[in-house]
């Protein structure tokens, strides 16, 4: 069984605490949303889980194997992929070559659903175009497709809707559906609350580096402490 388990995870930069004592389980085939105000530590959490930054304390366990502080390439080979807030492609090569590199990097062959995904997002007719020449929305979707093309068991999505036009955000729903149809678990960090409500049966709320709430969206988003956390962010802005 390939579940992701995070135990008492903490990250500090010198004397600065980013987050502490974070714990949760993402079961095989599961879908979990992570929300919180700016500066709550959400992206850093993904970075630590995926091996791009070192944990200061705690453990990350993938399928029963301790992967804490293993390098990102090793974590990816074990079946955990992540996307990025901004477009993250090989900008000087074609769409086709971007996908081919992601498949080779995963080392497990192309996943079921990859062709469907390419067709759905309008990337198939543009296979021979240089990725940097695509419109932003397509570049963003290509980055998501590349994460899936490595055939992960778990994929971490860091603000997949960021920068997309409202009409394009439905593509994220479709992406998640195809990924889950392939049996892949999904963790989504996102600010788009409509998207979170649509997709996630369970969400975590981070605030000031601590786990503030964990549960169904309707229940969690009605909590006074969660509302206060977001109103505080709005007030500061």
N, CA, C and O of each residue as an XYZ file, in Angstrom:
948
protein
N       0.846     -1.199      0.000
C       0.000      0.000      0.000
C       0.880      1.248      0.000
O       1.784      1.372      0.826
N       0.613      2.183     -0.940
C       1.422      3.395     -1.037
C       0.684      4.562     -0.405
O      -0.054      5.279     -1.080
N       0.883      4.750      0.879
C       0.338      5.921      1.543
C       1.491      6.843      1.913
O       2.631      6.407      2.072
N       1.173      8.119      2.046
C       2.141      9.106      2.496
C       1.819      9.448      3.942
O       0.690      9.817      4.267
N       2.821      9.323      4.807
C       2.622      9.642      6.225
C       3.653     10.677      6.656
O       4.855     10.491      6.471
N       3.167     11.758      7.228
C       4.018     12.836      7.726
C       3.884     12.843      9.248
O       2.778     12.921      9.783
N       5.025     12.761      9.939
C       5.014     12.622     11.394
C       5.836     13.726     12.058
O       7.049     13.808     11.864
N       5.172     14.565     12.835
C       5.835     15.601     13.649
C       6.862     16.390     12.842
O       7.951     16.678     13.338
N       6.530     16.734     11.624
C       7.483     17.387     10.720
C       7.685     18.851     11.106
O       6.732     19.553     11.442
N       8.934     19.299     11.053
C       9.267     20.690     11.381
C      10.322     21.199     10.419
O      11.145     20.438      9.911
N      10.282     22.512     10.178
C      11.294     23.155      9.344
C      11.647     24.508      9.942
O      10.775     25.327     10.234
N      12.942     24.723     10.116
C      13.458     26.009     10.592
C      14.568     26.471      9.662
O      15.312     25.660      9.111
N      14.666     27.768      9.497
C      15.796     28.391      8.826
C      16.514     29.214      9.887
O      16.111     30.338     10.185
N      17.574     28.653     10.457
C      18.224     29.319     11.581
C      17.245     29.423     12.741
O      16.713     28.411     13.199
N      17.006     30.636     13.216
C      16.078     30.833     14.318
C      14.637     31.027     13.873
O      13.747     31.189     14.708
N      14.398     31.012     12.558
C      13.052     31.235     12.033
C      12.311     29.912     11.899
O      12.738     29.029     11.154
N      11.222     29.776     12.607
C      10.391     28.584     12.505
C       9.395     28.761     11.360
O       8.594     29.696     11.378
N       9.438     27.878     10.369
C       8.476     27.924      9.263
C       7.233     27.129      9.633
O       6.116     27.625      9.491
N       7.415     25.906     10.104
C       6.313     25.112     10.632
C       6.868     24.101     11.624
O       8.064     23.811     11.639
N       5.972     23.571     12.453
C       6.408     22.582     13.440
C       5.283     21.594     13.737
O       4.102     21.927     13.643
N       5.669     20.394     14.090
C       4.737     19.361     14.560
C       3.582     19.117     13.587
O       2.430     18.988     14.003
N       3.896     19.055     12.289
C       2.877     18.776     11.278
C       2.763     17.268     11.087
O       3.759     16.583     10.854
N       1.554     16.767     11.187
C       1.335     15.341     10.998
C       0.024     15.071     10.282
O      -1.008     15.656     10.611
N       0.069     14.178      9.298
C      -1.144     13.760      8.599
C      -0.820     12.512      7.774
O       0.346     12.172      7.574
N      -1.866     11.840      7.302
C      -1.718     10.694      6.422
C      -2.533     10.924      5.158
O      -3.700     11.312      5.225
N      -1.917     10.683      4.010
C      -2.618     10.681      2.723
C      -2.701      9.230      2.276
O      -1.693      8.664      1.856
N      -3.890      8.605      2.357
C      -3.989      7.186      2.019
C      -3.838      6.938      0.523
O      -3.953      7.856     -0.289
N      -3.584      5.700      0.180
C      -3.484      5.325     -1.224
C      -4.775      5.706     -1.943
O      -5.871      5.371     -1.493
N      -4.630      6.416     -3.072
C      -5.784      6.861     -3.839
C      -6.508      8.047     -3.246
O      -7.567      8.427     -3.746
N      -5.969      8.650     -2.187
C      -6.645      9.732     -1.483
C      -6.460     11.094     -2.139
O      -5.656     11.263     -3.055
N      -7.227     12.054     -1.645
C      -7.174     13.438     -2.133
C      -7.289     14.362     -0.926
O      -8.273     14.321     -0.188
N      -6.267     15.196     -0.737
C      -6.183     16.063      0.444
C      -5.835     17.474      0.015
O      -4.904     17.671     -0.766
N      -6.574     18.462      0.515
C      -6.268     19.855      0.262
C      -5.529     20.471      1.439
O      -5.792     20.124      2.591
N      -4.605     21.381      1.157
C      -3.888     22.114      2.196
C      -4.050     23.596      1.902
O      -3.667     24.068      0.832
N      -4.620     24.331      2.856
C      -4.860     25.755      2.669
C      -4.265     26.516      3.844
O      -3.842     25.927      4.838
N      -4.242     27.831      3.708
C      -3.741     28.679      4.777
C      -3.342     30.033      4.233
O      -3.130     30.178      3.029
N      -3.234     31.032      5.105
C      -2.820     32.369      4.674
C      -1.419     32.353      4.076
O      -0.675     31.389      4.253
N      -1.063     33.415      3.373
C       0.308     33.570      2.883
C       1.277     33.513      4.059
O       1.028     34.095      5.115
N       2.383     32.802      3.860
C       3.379     32.694      4.908
C       3.113     31.599      5.915
O       3.822     31.491      6.916
N       2.083     30.769      5.662
C       1.731     29.713      6.615
C       2.693     28.528      6.555
O       2.722     27.709      7.473
N       3.485     28.431      5.475
C       4.440     27.340      5.353
C       4.031     26.250      4.377
O       4.623     25.171      4.376
N       3.029     26.514      3.545
C       2.473     25.478      2.667
C       3.469     25.000      1.612
O       3.686     23.798      1.458
N       4.071     25.936      0.890
C       5.028     25.538     -0.146
C       6.267     24.903      0.463
O       6.809     23.942     -0.083
N       6.715     25.433      1.586
C       7.869     24.824      2.256
C       7.551     23.396      2.679
O       8.421     22.527      2.626
N       6.330     23.149      3.093
C       5.920     21.786      3.450
C       6.067     20.852      2.258
O       6.600     19.751      2.396
N       5.603     21.278      1.096
C       5.764     20.462     -0.119
C       7.245     20.280     -0.434
O       7.673     19.186     -0.801
N       8.022     21.342     -0.293
C       9.461     21.239     -0.579
C      10.143     20.208      0.314
O      10.988     19.442     -0.152
N       9.782     20.186      1.586
C      10.397     19.246      2.520
C       9.945     17.822      2.227
O      10.762     16.901      2.219
N       8.652     17.632      1.986
C       8.148     16.283      1.691
C       8.801     15.727      0.437
O       9.128     14.542      0.380
N       8.993     16.577     -0.573
C       9.513     16.113     -1.864
C      11.037     16.078     -1.941
O      11.593     15.720     -2.980
N      11.723     16.446     -0.851
C      13.172     16.339     -0.817
C      13.926     17.535     -1.355
O      15.141     17.471     -1.540
N      13.218     18.633     -1.608
C      13.897     19.828     -2.121
C      14.473     20.686     -1.004
O      15.358     21.507     -1.244
N      13.979     20.501      0.206
C      14.555     21.143      1.385
C      14.622     20.121      2.509
O      13.834     19.176      2.549
N      15.565     20.315      3.420
C      15.778     19.376      4.507
C      14.793     19.638      5.644
O      14.503     20.789      5.970
N      14.286     18.571      6.238
C      13.470     18.700      7.443
C      14.373     19.002      8.634
O      15.499     18.511      8.709
N      13.872     19.811      9.564
C      14.596     20.073     10.804
C      14.288     19.026     11.863
O      15.100     18.773     12.752
N      13.107     18.416     11.764
C      12.701     17.359     12.691
C      11.537     16.615     12.054
O      10.911     17.108     11.115
N      11.252     15.418     12.576
C      10.119     14.647     12.099
C      10.470     13.705     10.962
O      11.634     13.562     10.588
N       9.442     13.064     10.419
C       9.635     12.032      9.404
C       8.637     12.175      8.263
O       7.520     12.662      8.438
N       9.085     11.729      7.076
C       8.212     11.560      5.920
C       8.333     10.095      5.509
O       9.430      9.609      5.234
N       7.202      9.399      5.468
C       7.202      7.966      5.189
C       6.339      7.711      3.958
O       5.167      8.088      3.932
N       6.907      7.078      2.949
C       6.198      6.781      1.703
C       6.107      5.267      1.540
O       7.119      4.584      1.377
N       4.875      4.755      1.586
C       4.692      3.323      1.429
C       5.448      2.501      2.453
O       5.945      1.417      2.147
N       5.534      3.020      3.675
C       6.234      2.320      4.744
C       7.730      2.546      4.778
O       8.412      2.026      5.660
N       8.258      3.320      3.824
C       9.696      3.579      3.732
C       9.993      5.012      4.167
O       9.372      5.958      3.684
N      10.937      5.161      5.073
C      11.338      6.482      5.541
C      12.131      7.186      4.445
O      13.223      6.749      4.082
N      11.573      8.283      3.919
C      12.254      9.027      2.849
C      12.702     10.398      3.329
O      13.066     11.248      2.516
N      12.682     10.625      4.633
C      13.040     11.928      5.183
C      14.422     12.361      4.717
O      15.398     11.627      4.869
N      14.495     13.562      4.149
C      15.744     14.196      3.730
C      16.479     13.442      2.626
O      17.669     13.672      2.409
N      15.785     12.545      1.929
C      16.371     11.993      0.711
C      16.282     13.052     -0.390
O      15.345     13.850     -0.395
N      17.236     13.073     -1.318
C      17.213     14.100     -2.367
C      16.009     13.959     -3.281
O      15.425     12.882     -3.401
N      15.644     15.066     -3.925
C      14.427     15.110     -4.727
C      14.404     14.046     -5.819
O      13.360     13.443     -6.067
N      15.541     13.807     -6.477
C      15.536     12.829     -7.572
C      15.266     11.424     -7.046
O      14.621     10.620     -7.718
N      15.762     11.126     -5.836
C      15.530      9.810     -5.243
C      14.065      9.666     -4.826
O      13.466      8.607     -5.016
N      13.491     10.724     -4.260
C      12.084     10.706     -3.865
C      11.201     10.510     -5.096
O      10.227      9.758     -5.055
N      11.544     11.191     -6.189
C      10.773     11.054     -7.416
C      10.828      9.627     -7.945
O       9.811      9.089     -8.383
N      11.991      9.018     -7.909
C      12.132      7.644     -8.388
C      11.334      6.656     -7.534
O      10.974      5.575     -7.999
N      11.064      7.030     -6.299
C      10.265      6.180     -5.424
C       8.764      6.385     -5.630
O       7.946      5.690     -5.027
N       8.408      7.353     -6.494
C       7.004      7.496     -6.868
C       6.294      8.713     -6.338
O       5.064      8.744     -6.320
N       7.044      9.737     -5.898
C       6.415     10.964     -5.419
C       6.861     12.122     -6.309
O       8.050     12.432     -6.386
N       5.899     12.758     -6.980
C       6.186     13.882     -7.868
C       5.510     15.134     -7.330
O       4.576     15.061     -6.532
N       6.007     16.296     -7.787
C       5.387     17.556     -7.381
C       5.364     18.516     -8.563
O       6.186     18.433     -9.475
N       4.386     19.440     -8.519
C       4.339     20.527     -9.483
C       4.749     21.808     -8.784
O       5.034     21.807     -7.586
N       4.780     22.916     -9.544
C       5.258     24.189     -9.015
C       4.235     25.289     -9.254
O       3.408     25.195    -10.161
N       4.299     26.342     -8.426
C       3.367     27.459     -8.570
C       3.499     28.112     -9.941
O       2.495     28.417    -10.585
N       4.722     28.323    -10.384
C       4.967     28.942    -11.684
C       5.192     27.867    -12.727
O       5.363     26.694    -12.395
N       5.192     28.272    -14.005
C       5.457     27.294    -15.058
C       6.863     26.724    -14.859
O       7.800     27.455    -14.538
N       6.995     25.437    -15.049
C       8.278     24.783    -14.806
C       8.481     23.710    -15.868
O       8.229     22.526    -15.642
N       8.947     24.160    -17.040
C       9.191     23.249    -18.157
C      10.605     23.479    -18.681
O      11.283     24.433    -18.299
N      11.030     22.577    -19.566
C      12.276     22.794    -20.305
C      11.927     23.743    -21.450
O      11.411     23.317    -22.484
N      12.209     25.012    -21.260
C      11.626     26.052    -22.095
C      12.113     26.057    -23.544
O      11.402     26.536    -24.427
N      13.313     25.532    -23.800
C      13.885     25.643    -25.139
C      13.629     24.418    -26.015
O      14.111     24.354    -27.146
N      12.869     23.441    -25.497
C      12.594     22.240    -26.291
C      11.092     22.091    -26.488
O      10.302     22.815    -25.883
N      10.707     21.148    -27.338
C       9.313     20.983    -27.719
C       8.470     20.402    -26.586
O       8.985     19.850    -25.613
N       7.176     20.544    -26.748
C       6.231     19.929    -25.816
C       6.485     18.428    -25.743
O       6.517     17.848    -24.657
N       6.663     17.809    -26.893
C       6.894     16.361    -26.954
C       8.146     15.965    -26.175
O       8.141     14.967    -25.454
N       9.221     16.748    -26.321
C      10.465     16.436    -25.619
C      10.311     16.649    -24.114
O      10.883     15.897    -23.325
N       9.552     17.656    -23.710
C       9.272     17.848    -22.288
C       8.603     16.610    -21.694
O       9.003     16.125    -20.636
N       7.597     16.111    -22.375
C       6.883     14.930    -21.887
C       7.803     13.715    -21.882
O       7.808     12.939    -20.925
N       8.573     13.550    -22.942
C       9.482     12.391    -23.033
C      10.504     12.407    -21.897
O      10.815     11.362    -21.327
N      11.025     13.586    -21.568
C      12.000     13.677    -20.471
C      11.356     13.310    -19.136
O      11.972     12.645    -18.304
N      10.111     13.750    -18.937
C       9.422     13.427    -17.684
C       9.175     11.924    -17.571
O       9.336     11.347    -16.496
N       8.786     11.291    -18.672
C       8.565      9.839    -18.660
C       9.869      9.109    -18.358
O       9.887      8.174    -17.558
N      10.963      9.533    -18.996
C      12.260      8.883    -18.751
C      12.705      9.082    -17.310
O      13.255      8.168    -16.695
N      12.469     10.269    -16.771
C      12.893     10.556    -15.406
C      12.181      9.663    -14.399
O      12.784      9.201    -13.430
N      10.887      9.423    -14.639
C      10.139      8.556    -13.737
C      10.630      7.123    -13.772
O      10.610      6.424    -12.759
N      11.074      6.686    -14.951
C      11.627      5.346    -15.076
C      10.601      4.230    -15.009
O      10.964      3.065    -14.849
N       9.318      4.573    -15.129
C       8.273      3.555    -15.013
C       7.411      3.467    -16.262
O       6.398      2.768    -16.263
N       7.798      4.172    -17.337
C       6.985      4.211    -18.543
C       5.850      5.212    -18.415
O       5.574      5.717    -17.326
N       5.192      5.497    -19.535
C       4.110      6.476    -19.545
C       2.906      5.937    -18.777
O       2.540      4.776    -18.963
N       2.280      6.746    -17.919
C       1.125      6.277    -17.150
C      -0.135      6.194    -17.991
O      -0.268      6.895    -18.995
N      -1.057      5.340    -17.583
C      -2.378      5.291    -18.197
C      -3.054      6.647    -17.994
O      -3.049      7.195    -16.891
N      -3.627      7.173    -19.057
C      -4.304      8.465    -18.959
C      -3.494      9.615    -19.520
O      -4.022     10.717    -19.669
N      -2.204      9.391    -19.841
C      -1.369     10.490    -20.327
C      -1.859     11.018    -21.674
O      -1.935     12.231    -21.870
N      -2.190     10.127    -22.595
C      -2.676     10.560    -23.907
C      -3.996     11.311    -23.777
O      -4.207     12.335    -24.428
N      -4.879     10.793    -22.933
C      -6.156     11.472    -22.683
C      -5.919     12.872    -22.148
O      -6.596     13.818    -22.552
N      -4.962     13.011    -21.244
C      -4.659     14.310    -20.652
C      -4.131     15.286    -21.709
O      -4.547     16.444    -21.758
N      -3.225     14.812    -22.540
C      -2.660     15.658    -23.598
C      -3.752     16.128    -24.554
O      -3.779     17.293    -24.951
N      -4.648     15.221    -24.920
C      -5.739     15.579    -25.826
C      -6.679     16.588    -25.175
O      -7.074     17.571    -25.801
N      -7.033     16.342    -23.928
C      -8.005     17.179    -23.216
C      -7.525     18.618    -23.078
O      -8.313     19.555    -23.209
N      -6.227     18.796    -22.813
C      -5.704     20.131    -22.583
C      -5.199     20.818    -23.855
O      -4.618     21.901    -23.783
N      -5.414     20.204    -25.001
C      -5.038     20.819    -26.267
C      -3.547     20.825    -26.542
O      -3.064     21.646    -27.322
N      -2.810     19.917    -25.910
C      -1.364     19.859    -26.111
C      -0.964     18.951    -27.269
O       0.106     19.129    -27.851
N      -1.808     17.983    -27.610
C      -1.462     17.035    -28.683
C      -1.205     17.734    -30.012
O      -0.234     17.387    -30.683
N      -2.029     18.709    -30.433
C      -1.750     19.387    -31.714
C      -0.499     20.276    -31.669
O      -0.053     20.766    -32.707
N       0.066     20.486    -30.475
C       1.188     21.410    -30.330
C       2.455     20.687    -29.884
O       3.361     21.305    -29.324
N       2.517     19.388    -30.129
C       3.637     18.576    -29.658
C       4.989     19.087    -30.129
O       5.988     18.946    -29.424
N       5.024     19.676    -31.312
C       6.313     20.085    -31.880
C       6.628     21.563    -31.664
O       7.617     22.078    -32.187
N       5.779     22.242    -30.889
C       6.048     23.642    -30.573
C       6.997     23.735    -29.376
O       6.974     22.884    -28.488
N       7.825     24.770    -29.364
C       8.715     25.010    -28.226
C       7.854     25.431    -27.034
O       6.984     26.291    -27.167
N       8.097     24.828    -25.879
C       7.188     25.029    -24.746
C       7.130     26.487    -24.310
O       6.081     26.952    -23.864
N       8.229     27.211    -24.431
C       8.265     28.603    -23.988
C       7.385     29.511    -24.857
O       7.079     30.638    -24.467
N       6.983     29.023    -26.025
C       6.158     29.816    -26.937
C       4.666     29.592    -26.706
O       3.841     30.281    -27.306
N       4.317     28.659    -25.864
C       2.911     28.399    -25.581
C       2.317     29.524    -24.741
O       3.049     30.197    -24.016
N       1.004     29.742    -24.823
C       0.345     30.668    -23.896
C       0.563     30.208    -22.457
O       0.793     29.025    -22.202
N       0.488     31.158    -21.516
C       0.791     30.826    -20.120
C      -0.046     29.658    -19.618
O       0.478     28.747    -18.976
N      -1.352     29.681    -19.909
C      -2.228     28.626    -19.418
C      -1.794     27.249    -19.876
O      -1.860     26.289    -19.108
N      -1.347     27.138    -21.129
C      -0.885     25.849    -21.637
C       0.466     25.470    -21.032
O       0.723     24.295    -20.771
N       1.328     26.463    -20.809
C       2.597     26.164    -20.132
C       2.339     25.608    -18.729
O       3.002     24.667    -18.292
N       1.372     26.201    -18.033
C       1.042     25.743    -16.684
C       0.513     24.313    -16.723
O       0.897     23.483    -15.899
N      -0.370     24.025    -17.679
C      -0.913     22.670    -17.771
C       0.169     21.684    -18.205
O       0.159     20.534    -17.765
N       1.090     22.105    -19.048
C       2.193     21.224    -19.435
C       3.027     20.848    -18.221
O       3.452     19.700    -18.089
N       3.267     21.815    -17.326
C       4.009     21.504    -16.105
C       3.298     20.468    -15.256
O       3.938     19.587    -14.681
N       1.968     20.568    -15.172
C       1.197     19.567    -14.426
C       1.267     18.207    -15.107
O       1.446     17.181    -14.451
N       1.126     18.210    -16.431
C       1.182     16.953    -17.184
C       2.537     16.281    -16.999
O       2.615     15.056    -16.898
N       3.602     17.073    -16.954
C       4.942     16.499    -16.766
C       5.074     15.795    -15.420
O       5.719     14.751    -15.318
N       4.458     16.375    -14.385
C       4.475     15.713    -13.075
C       3.798     14.353    -13.160
O       4.285     13.377    -12.590
N       2.680     14.286    -13.869
C       1.956     13.022    -14.017
C       2.687     12.054    -14.955
O       2.601     10.839    -14.781
N       3.404     12.591    -15.946
C       4.075     11.745    -16.933
C       5.170     10.876    -16.320
O       5.574      9.879    -16.918
N       5.651     11.242    -15.140
C       6.660     10.424    -14.463
C       6.039      9.210    -13.762
O       6.733      8.459    -13.076
N       4.714      9.025    -13.943
C       3.978      7.884    -13.387
C       4.107      7.782    -11.866
O       4.492      6.736    -11.344
N       3.785      8.868    -11.156
C       3.928      8.839     -9.690
C       2.815      8.045     -9.022
O       1.743      7.832     -9.588
N       3.103      7.622     -7.816
C       2.069      7.034     -6.960
C       1.356      8.130     -6.173
O       0.190      7.993     -5.803
N       2.079      9.216     -5.927
C       1.536     10.377     -5.217
C       2.037     11.626     -5.923
O       3.212     11.707     -6.282
N       1.151     12.607     -6.129
C       1.570     13.868     -6.732
C       1.149     15.014     -5.813
O       0.018     15.060     -5.330
N       2.088     15.938     -5.582
C       1.862     17.125     -4.760
C       1.716     18.324     -5.694
O       2.629     18.625     -6.463
N       0.594     18.996     -5.632
C       0.312     20.119     -6.524
C       0.409     21.424     -5.747
O      -0.353     21.651     -4.807
N       1.342     22.278     -6.139
C       1.541     23.554     -5.454
C       0.843     24.656     -6.240
O       1.360     25.133     -7.250
N      -0.332     25.054     -5.769
C      -1.155     26.092     -6.396
C      -1.324     25.861     -7.896
O      -0.886     26.685     -8.700
N      -1.952     24.755     -8.281
C      -2.100     24.458     -9.715
C      -2.950     25.463    -10.475
O      -2.813     25.584    -11.692
N      -3.832     26.194     -9.780
C      -4.683     27.169    -10.466
C      -4.064     28.558    -10.540
O      -4.635     29.446    -11.174
N      -2.907     28.769     -9.906
C      -2.297     30.104     -9.870
C      -1.994     30.605    -11.278
O      -1.357     29.913    -12.073
N      -2.452     31.805    -11.571
C      -2.175     32.424    -12.862
C      -3.116     32.023    -13.979
O      -3.050     32.592    -15.069
N      -3.995     31.052    -13.738
C      -4.928     30.620    -14.773
C      -6.147     31.529    -14.808
O      -6.603     32.014    -13.773
N      -6.667     31.755    -16.001
C      -7.936     32.460    -16.125
C      -9.042     31.603    -15.505
O      -8.915     30.382    -15.412
N     -10.119     32.254    -15.086
C     -11.195     31.507    -14.423
C     -11.693     30.356    -15.294
O     -11.956     29.266    -14.786
N     -11.825     30.586    -16.591
C     -12.320     29.538    -17.490
C     -11.340     28.375    -17.606
O     -11.737     27.250    -17.908
N     -10.059     28.650    -17.366
C      -9.050     27.598    -17.485
C      -8.952     26.731    -16.233
O      -8.384     25.640    -16.276
N      -9.495     27.208    -15.130
C      -9.311     26.498    -13.862
C     -10.024     25.153    -13.829
O      -9.674     24.275    -13.041
N     -11.033     24.999    -14.694
C     -11.710     23.706    -14.763
C     -10.758     22.623    -15.239
O     -10.983     21.440    -14.982
N      -9.683     23.023    -15.939
C      -8.674     22.049    -16.365
C      -8.007     21.368    -15.170
O      -7.604     20.209    -15.259
N      -7.890     22.086    -14.056
C      -7.292     21.485    -12.862
C      -8.191     20.365    -12.344
O      -7.702     19.307    -11.947
N      -9.511     20.599    -12.346
C     -10.453     19.549    -11.948
C     -10.265     18.308    -12.814
O     -10.210     17.184    -12.315
N     -10.170     18.538    -14.124
C     -10.013     17.421    -15.058
C      -8.690     16.702    -14.825
O      -8.627     15.473    -14.845
N      -7.638     17.479    -14.605
C      -6.330     16.886    -14.329
C      -6.407     15.968    -13.108
O      -5.936     14.832    -13.151
N      -6.997     16.460    -12.031
C      -7.088     15.671    -10.807
C      -7.908     14.413    -11.037
O      -7.565     13.353    -10.515
N      -8.985     14.510    -11.810
C      -9.819     13.341    -12.079
C      -9.042     12.271    -12.844
O      -9.123     11.088    -12.510
N      -8.291     12.679    -13.866
C      -7.516     11.719    -14.648
C      -6.433     11.076    -13.786
O      -6.200      9.870    -13.861
N      -5.782     11.890    -12.975
C      -4.734     11.375    -12.085
C      -5.314     10.341    -11.120
O      -4.721      9.284    -10.907
N      -6.462     10.646    -10.544
C      -7.066      9.711     -9.596
C      -7.602      8.462    -10.294
O      -7.588      7.374     -9.718
N      -8.069      8.614    -11.520
C      -8.493      7.438    -12.290
C      -7.336      6.476    -12.500
O      -7.535      5.268    -12.632
N      -6.114      7.023    -12.530
C      -4.919      6.196    -12.693
C      -4.463      5.584    -11.363
O      -3.480      4.845    -11.326
N      -5.177      5.892    -10.272
C      -4.839      5.329     -8.969
C      -3.821      6.127     -8.184
O      -3.294      5.647     -7.180
N      -3.535      7.354     -8.636
C      -2.532      8.196     -7.986
C      -3.171      9.068     -6.907
O      -4.234      9.649     -7.124
N      -2.531      9.157     -5.758
C      -2.996     10.022     -4.673
C      -2.594     11.467     -4.962
O      -1.596     11.717     -5.638
N      -3.380     12.416     -4.444
C      -3.159     13.829     -4.743
C      -3.219     14.659     -3.464
O      -4.134     14.513     -2.654
N      -2.222     15.535     -3.299
C      -2.257     16.573     -2.276
C      -2.210     17.908     -2.998
O      -1.325     18.140     -3.821
N      -3.161     18.788     -2.693
C      -3.267     20.090     -3.367
C      -3.082     21.219     -2.363
O      -3.821     21.312     -1.383
N      -2.095     22.076     -2.605
C      -1.985     23.359     -1.919
C      -2.610     24.402     -2.838
O      -2.201     24.531     -3.992
N      -3.597     25.149     -2.340
C      -4.306     26.055     -3.231
C      -4.966     27.182     -2.455
O      -5.388     26.995     -1.313
N      -5.054     28.374     -3.087
C      -5.771     29.513     -2.528
C      -7.190     29.634     -3.083
O      -8.020     30.339     -2.509
N      -7.471     28.955     -4.192
C      -8.792     29.016     -4.817
C      -9.757     28.163     -4.003
O      -9.776     26.940     -4.142
N     -10.567     28.810     -3.143
C     -11.446     28.080     -2.239
C     -12.559     27.353     -2.978
O     -13.003     26.294     -2.534
N     -13.017     27.902     -4.097
C     -14.030     27.199     -4.873
C     -13.478     25.869     -5.371
O     -14.168     24.850     -5.329
N     -12.242     25.880     -5.841
C     -11.611     24.652     -6.313
C     -11.451     23.655     -5.169
O     -11.728     22.466     -5.331
N     -11.011     24.135     -4.030
C     -10.830     23.261     -2.870
C     -12.157     22.627     -2.462
O     -12.214     21.430     -2.180
N     -13.221     23.423     -2.429
C     -14.538     22.889     -2.056
C     -15.011     21.852     -3.063
O     -15.590     20.835     -2.681
N     -14.768     22.103     -4.355
C     -15.217     21.171     -5.399
C     -14.510     19.830     -5.306
O     -15.129     18.777     -5.450
N     -13.193     19.881     -5.061
C     -12.382     18.695     -5.249
C     -12.095     17.898     -3.984
O     -12.025     16.670     -4.032
N     -11.928     18.569     -2.867
C     -11.304     17.916     -1.713
C     -12.318     17.468     -0.664
O     -13.054     18.296     -0.126
N     -12.367     16.174     -0.367
C     -13.233     15.702      0.711
C     -12.674     16.028      2.095
O     -13.394     15.979      3.093
N     -11.388     16.360      2.144
C     -10.724     16.663      3.422
C      -9.684     17.739      3.188
O      -8.992     17.735      2.170
N      -9.574     18.664      4.135
C      -8.555     19.708      4.022
C      -7.830     19.893      5.353
O      -8.372     19.626      6.425
N      -6.588     20.359      5.246
C      -5.798     20.801      6.380
C      -5.644     22.311      6.276
O      -5.544     22.856      5.177
N      -5.627     22.988      7.425
C      -5.374     24.430      7.452
C      -4.096     24.671      8.241
O      -3.987     24.284      9.404
N      -3.121     25.320      7.588
C      -1.912     25.762      8.273
C      -2.020     27.253      8.548
O      -2.490     28.025      7.712
N      -1.577     27.638      9.732
C      -1.538     29.054     10.071
C      -0.343     29.290     10.974
O      -0.206     28.657     12.021
N       0.519     30.204     10.559
C       1.719     30.543     11.337
C       2.541     29.303     11.678
O       3.131     29.206     12.754
N       2.567     28.346     10.726
C       3.430     27.184     10.896
C       2.877     26.072     11.755
O       3.601     25.128     12.070
N       1.607     26.153     12.147
C       1.015     25.071     12.934
C      -0.249     24.579     12.232
O      -0.873     25.302     11.456
N      -0.607     23.336     12.525
C      -1.809     22.738     11.953
C      -3.019     23.230     12.745
O      -3.222     22.854     13.900
N      -3.816     24.077     12.096
C      -4.932     24.724     12.775
C      -6.196     23.873     12.737
O      -6.960     23.856     13.702
N      -6.424     23.159     11.620
C      -7.661     22.393     11.476
C      -7.468     21.274     10.475
O      -6.586     21.338      9.618
N      -8.302     20.242     10.589
C      -8.231     19.068      9.717
C      -9.629     18.466      9.668
O     -10.173     18.066     10.698
N     -10.217     18.400      8.458
C     -11.540     17.804      8.352
C     -12.214     18.147      7.037
O     -11.559     18.660      6.130
N     -13.525     17.871      6.910
C     -14.276     18.192      5.692
C     -14.304     19.706      5.459
O     -14.359     20.471      6.422
N     -14.268     20.149      4.199
C     -14.224     21.596      3.913
C     -15.352     22.400      4.556
O     -15.097     23.450      5.145
N     -16.588     21.928      4.454
C     -17.706     22.707      4.999
C     -17.548     22.919      6.501
O     -17.852     23.989      7.028
N     -17.075     21.896      7.166
C     -16.898     21.986      8.618
C     -15.714     22.876      8.984
O     -15.809     23.726      9.869
N     -14.599     22.666      8.290
C     -13.370     23.406      8.608
C     -13.521     24.886      8.285
O     -13.127     25.739      9.080
N     -14.094     25.197      7.114
C     -14.168     26.589      6.679
C     -15.199     27.402      7.453
O     -15.249     28.626      7.330
N     -16.011     26.730      8.241
C     -16.971     27.441      9.096
C     -16.413     27.728     10.482
O     -17.063     28.410     11.275
N     -15.222     27.223     10.790
C     -14.659     27.410     12.127
C     -14.214     28.858     12.340
O     -13.584     29.443     11.458
N     -14.530     29.437     13.486
C     -14.142     30.832     13.748
C     -12.640     31.074     13.687
O     -12.209     32.132     13.229
N     -11.821     30.100     14.148
C     -10.373     30.321     14.122
C      -9.829     30.299     12.698
O      -8.868     31.006     12.394
N     -10.434     29.492     11.819
C     -10.014     29.477     10.413
C     -10.427     30.783      9.740
O      -9.639     31.384      9.009
N     -11.644     31.216      9.982
C     -12.121     32.482      9.420
C     -11.227     33.632      9.891
O     -10.865     34.502      9.100
N     -10.876     33.635     11.161
C     -10.023     34.695     11.714
C      -8.652     34.712     11.067
O      -8.086     35.781     10.834
N      -8.110     33.531     10.775
C      -6.799     33.450     10.129
C      -6.822     34.121      8.771
O      -5.895     34.850      8.418
N      -7.882     33.879      8.005
C      -7.988     34.484      6.666
C      -8.340     35.956      6.736
O      -7.849     36.748      5.932
N      -9.187     36.335      7.690
C      -9.515     37.763      7.838
C      -8.281     38.540      8.276
O      -8.103     39.691      7.876
N      -7.428     37.927      9.092
C      -6.188     38.586      9.497
C      -5.299     38.855      8.319
O      -4.668     39.909      8.232
N      -5.243     37.876      7.381
C      -4.441     38.061      6.183
C      -4.995     39.217      5.351
O      -4.241     40.056      4.857
N      -6.347     39.251      5.198
C      -6.969     40.318      4.427
C      -6.722     41.675      5.048
O      -6.466     42.654      4.348
N      -6.802     41.729      6.392
C      -6.589     42.991      7.085
C      -5.186     43.517      6.907
O      -4.981     44.717      6.723
N      -4.205     42.608      6.963
C      -2.812     43.023      6.782
C      -2.574     43.531      5.373
O      -1.824     44.481      5.147
N      -3.257     42.850      4.401
C      -3.082     43.280      3.006
C      -3.661     44.654      2.806
O      -3.612     45.190      1.699
